[in-house]
């Protein structure tokens, strides 16, 4: 049985005020071409379908069109909500839509029932577990101590009561320990959203969403397929792809990828203003990519971003790398901030303000408050 694994479409996303809807429409067309070439039995979409819990009309229309075209191909489609989605909105009319072969994860209620597919080797059980927080699981397990995401996932997975003699697939949206993040992902408080891969031990394949970089966790059995598009310049060197999973008999699994080619790539270039505006240096390159330019001029160029957009119309971001910025530590400081958790940033701020580091008691209190805010955040 063949599956296509997608996730983190983030429909409706904007970067530096650029609306990516045209790019997203294009890449969904590319994905449909892959589906037509591969003729899978089912498509797994592992959350963060939208970029916001209240998506734009255009984003909703784009998902509607994509799901309609998938349904016309007589595919089974399994879709869950991620941390960016509203589970209630995404689950609307799910029971009615299921009659078309499109299965939307309901709001988590403590009881996840599998959708069963069958081939010559027997049943394949597909479980849809949307993004959950400890509070979601505690609600249905008041007698169990659940203080972490790892505990929440352990309890939620144990409640599935999977038959390990059969083939089982889990579609879920969480941060599994060891995964490499990108800058475009939401950073939790000090890694509190970490989930140990061991909680997924009983599954033949775990289709993960949440992390934007395609990667396996431990083995190809647990995998993030990554985003279909680059959503930050930290992803500029990644190759985006569609993950293809083929499951034969029990323990017989193969995983491969098919590359995706966007309407506009995302690139970083560096040089002086004169170098980057010298025609022979940019002729033959795709100047209509989304660009981050780092100027190395020692003096600021007046209206540099406006002038450079005459050549690079989708210039998203401009900064400088020169003796001044290096001495001030501006570039390295910005890069460090992007990769630090809110808890670490607060600790550094406290030390700057008070001239001494936080005590262990203060750190514990701050972490507790931050975790409570993080868990309650929509």
Buried (B, 14 or more C-beta within 10 A) or exposed (E): BBBBBBBBBBBBBEBEEBEBBEBBBBBBEBBBEBBEEBEBBBBBBBBBBBBBBEBBEEBBBBBEEBBEBBBEBEBBBBBBBBBBBBBEEBBEEBEEBEEBBBBBBBEBEEEBEBBEBEBEBEBBBBBBBBBBBBEBBBEBBEEEEBEBBBBBBBBBBEBBEBEEEBBBBBBBBBBBBEBEBBBBBEBBBBEBBBBBBEBBEBBBBBBBBBBBBBBBBEEBBBBBBBBBBBBBBBBBEBEBBBBBBBBEEBEEBEBEBBEBEBBBBBBBBEBBBEBBBEEEEBEEEEBEBBBBBBBBBEEEBEEBBEEBBEEBEBBBBBEBBBEEBEEEEBBEEEEEEEEBBBBBEBBBEBEEEEEEEBEEEEBEEBBEEBBEEBBEEE
